[in-house]
Amino acid sequence: MTYWLNGCLRDSGEPAIPADDRGLLLGDGLYETLLVEDGQPVRIEAHLARLRRGAAVLGLPLPDLDFSAAMVTILAANGLTEGSLRLTVTRGSGPRGIAPPLDTRPTVMIAAAPATPPPPPARCIVATRTRRNEHSPLASIKSLNGLDSILARIEAGERGADDAILLNTAGRIAEATAANVFVALDGRLVTPPVADGALPGVRRAEILARGAGEASLTPDDLRRAEALFLTSSLAVRPVCRIDGRELAIDTGLRWQGLMEFRSDRA
């Protein structure tokens, strides 16, 4: 595959990230994952708006770049019309240590991937080894630091599950390792608020705009839920099991036509 790096097209096997890049060394950066349909990135303006918000949180100056044109270029270079794009922005190279360089020159990388079959319904657990810090400014941005999610996903695999749902420091539901969580509960479809550590997902915002609600949730709510869904920019994935409790997928699919969001561009 060919990828885009700071204005140049490169082969995926060609080493190009410098050894002193702060994204590589410190996770100092942001990313966005975009769905591609019919040769176009879906919901691109919403993704770029979130990127700008994250950059403001990190004090990371974004380059004056036509991100949309760069994405179309990399899709054409790979001959892709269906799939996904990963946009990564780091603070670029810097000296040893934590302090950011005074002269920041961000690294921008865009990689494309072909479409994959929809994943099967997910078997989930509630993670016990790590929690989402809802008080951290990183909880609301797509930072490159994903170790909490990685540890939770490892725990899920060890417990025979596909994904894990993370609690926050107060014991409330935050999100899954790479997705927002929607719960069908007491006749309503609800998702944890951003204040509880949920990422402000692009697809999440659309589902809220169509009538779903926000509510603080606990593990007890998961145990009595009628249906659960994991939502990301790429898919809506029903949950078939949570901590060993089976959920009826055919029942879950009735909820507000939620599965229609899988390819809905609205």
N, C-alpha and C positions, 0 to 999 in steps of 0.2 A: 504494500500500500504506500501511497505517496501522502506526505503531510506537509503542512504549511508552517514555516518557522521564520518569524520576523521578516516576512515579505518574500521568502524564497521557498520554492518547492523542493522537498528532499525525500529520498527513499527511506522507508521505515528502518532499514538496516544500517543507515548511515549515522554514526554518532555525531551529535551536534550540540547538545546542551553542555555548556562549560562546567567544569568541576566546581566552580565557586558560585554557581547559581543558587540563590537563596530559596527558591522553590524546592530544589533538590535537597539542600542541606537542612533547611529549617521549616519546610512547609509554608513558606512565606508567599502566599498567593491565593488565587481564586480559580474556580472553574465553573463552567456551565455545560450541561449535556442537553442537546437539542434533538428532537425527533425530526427526521427527514421524510417527506412524502412528496411524490411527484417532482423530485429534484429540487425541492425548496425546504429550507429550515422552517419548522412550524413554531409559532409563537415567539418569533425572534425578538420582537420589541420588548416583550415581557422579560425574556431572558437577559437582554442587554440592560434593561432597567435594573434588574436585580444585581447584575454585575457592577453597575455604577454605584449602587447602594453599598455593596460589599467593599468596593474600592475606597469609598468615603470612610467606612469604618476602619479600614486598615491604613488610611493615609497613603494609599497607593495611587500615584498618578497614572491614569490610563493614557496610552498613546493616541495621538490623533490619527485614527485608523478607520477605514470603512470596513467594519467587521462583516457586514452582510456580503459585500463584494468578495472578501477573502473566503468566506464560507462557500459561496457559489463556485469560486475558482477551485477549491479543493475537491468539491463534489464532481466537477467536470473532469478534473485530473484523474480521478479514480473511476469515472464512469458510473457513479452511483445516483440512483433516483429514489431508492428506498433504503432507510437505515438510520444512522445517527451521527451526530457531530459532537466532538468534545473540544471546547474552547478552554484553554488554560492560560492564565496570566500570572506571572511571578514578578517579584520585585527586581529580578535580574541579578547580575553579579554584584558581589560586595566583599569587603574584607572580612577576616575572621571575627567572630563575635556576634552578639545579638543585635547591637545597634544598627539600624538601617543606614545605608550609604547616603551621603548628602546629595550626590548626583545619581539619582535613580534612573535607570534605563531598563524598563520592563522587558521581559521576555514574553512573547505571544506565540502560542502554538495552537494549531487547529488540526485535529486528526479526525478522519472519517472511518466509519465501520459499516459493513453491509447489514441489512435487516436480518434478524434472527426470528425463529418461530416464537409465538407467545409462550411464556413460561406456564407450567401447570399451576393449579391452585397451590398456595403456599402452606407449608406446615411451620408454625411459629411457636416460639417460646417467649417468655418474659425474661430478659437478661438479668442475671444476678451478680455478674462480676464487675460491671461498670455502669455508670449512670450519666445522663446528659446534664450538664450544668446550665440550667435555664438562666442563671444570672450572668453568664459569660456573653460578651458581644459576639463571640464566634458562633453561638447557637443559632443566630439569625442570618448567617451568611454561608455561602458555599466555599468555605476555606479548603485549602489543600490538606489540612490536618484531619485525617479520618481515623485515628487510632482507636477512639472509643467504639466506632462502628466496626472496625476490624476485629477487635477483641470480642464484641458481642456476636459477630458472625462466626467466629471460631467456636464460641460456646454453643451456638445453635447447631453447628455441624457435629460437635461432640455429643449433643443430646438428640441427634437424629432428626433435626429440623432444618428447614431451608433458610429461615430468617429469624431475627430476634427483634422484639419490641423493647425499647429502652425507657426506663423510668427516669424522672428528673430527681433532683436532690430531695424533694418533698414527697417522693413516692408516687407521683402522678405520671400518667402516660405522656411521653414526649413524641416519639416517632419510631419508625423502624430504622434499620441500619442505613438504608438508602431510599427511603420512601416515607411519605406521610401516611397516617393511619386514619381511616374512616370507620366508624362503628354504627351499626343499625341498632338503636337502643330506645326502648319505650316509644316506638312509632316514629322516631326521628333518625336522620342520618347526621352524625356529629363527628367533629374532629377536634383534637386538642388545640387550644389557642397558642399563638406564638409565644406568649408570656410563660407558657409551661415548657418551652424548649423545642417546639415544633418549628421546623424550617418553613418559611413562607413560600411554599411550593407554587410553581406556575399553574400546574393543573389543579392543585388544591384551591387556588383563588377562583378558578372557573367553576368548580363544583360548589363552592360557597355562594357564588353569584347566582347559581341556579336553584338555591333554596336550602342547601344543607346549612347546619349551624355549628357553632363553636361551643365547647363545654369542657371543663376539666374532667378528666377520666381517671379511674383507678383500675388496678388489676381485677377488682371485683366486677367492674363494669364489663371487662372483657369476658369474664366467665359467664355472664348472663346475656351477652349480646346475641342478637338474632343472626347477624352477619358481620364480617370484618372484611375490609379491603385495604390493600397497599397501593398507593398512587404515586406515580413519578411522571416525569416528562415523557417517558417512553411507553408506559403501560398502566393499566388498572388491573391489579392482580387480586382475585378473591383469595381469602384465607380459608382453608378447609379444616385446620386444626390449630388450637391454641392451648399450649401446655397440656396436651393429651386429650383435650375435649374436642370432639368432632363437630363440625359446622356443616349445615346443609347448603351446598353451593347453589342448587336450583332456587332455594328460598332467597339467598342473597342477591341473585341476579335481578330480582324484581325491583330492587330499591332504586327508584327514580331513573331507571335506565342507565345506571352508573357505568355499565360496560360500554355504552356508546361513546364515552369519553376517550376510549382507546385511540380512535382515529379522528375525533371531532376537532376541527380547527377553530371553531367559533371563539 
